[in-house]
Amino acid sequence: MQIVVNGTPLQVPTGTSVAAALGQQTPGTTRTSVTGAPRAPLCGMGVCHECRVRIHGRTRLACQTVCAEGLQIHTDVGAAHGSATP
């Protein structure tokens, strides 16, 4: 199936979590913190919230979201120009 990450199409197997899909591409991160530090999933079960991404305009946890055909994912959550609020 195909998802779109920051405007770039990406092929992933059915059943792949968004966190796993993002981890397989360079740089393997899910977002940038407000200070500019790269962030990636830490706990893998939705507790740490380090894997926040925007999916179709809404903040979601990448580790708890399964990829679906056409999913639009943006990894700018927490960036100085973006909104870090859910």
SVG drawing of the C-alpha trace seen along z (x, -y; Angstrom):
<svg xmlns="http://www.w3.org/2000/svg" viewBox="-7 -29 26 35">
<polyline fill="none" stroke="black" stroke-width="0.4" points="0.0,0.0 1.1,-3.6 1.2,-6.3 2.5,-9.9 5.2,-11.2 5.9,-14.9 4.7,-14.9 6.7,-11.9 5.0,-8.6 6.2,-5.6 5.3,-1.9 4.7,0.1 3.3,3.6 -0.2,4.0 -0.4,3.9 2.7,1.6 2.4,-1.0 3.2,-4.6 6.1,-4.5 7.6,-1.4 7.1,-3.0 8.9,-6.2 11.7,-4.3 12.5,-2.5 13.4,-5.7 16.1,-8.3 16.4,-9.9 14.1,-7.5 12.5,-10.1 8.9,-11.0 9.2,-14.7 11.4,-17.6 11.1,-19.0 10.4,-22.7 14.2,-23.1 15.0,-21.4 16.1,-18.0 15.1,-15.0 12.6,-12.7 11.6,-9.1 9.4,-6.5 10.7,-5.5 8.1,-3.3 6.2,-1.9 2.9,-1.8 1.7,-5.3 2.9,-6.4 5.9,-8.7 4.3,-10.6 7.6,-11.0 6.1,-9.7 3.6,-12.5 2.9,-13.1 0.1,-14.9 -2.1,-12.5 -4.7,-14.2 -4.2,-17.4 -4.7,-15.9 -2.0,-15.0 -1.7,-11.3 0.7,-8.8 2.6,-7.0 3.1,-3.9 -0.7,-3.4 -1.7,-4.1 -1.8,-1.5 -1.0,-2.6 -3.9,-2.8 -3.9,-3.4 -3.3,-7.2 -2.5,-8.2 -1.1,-11.7 1.6,-12.0 3.6,-15.1 6.5,-14.9 6.6,-18.6 4.7,-18.3 6.5,-20.3 8.6,-22.2 8.9,-25.9 6.7,-26.8 4.1,-24.0 1.5,-23.4 2.3,-21.0 -1.2,-21.0 -3.4,-18.0"/>
</svg>
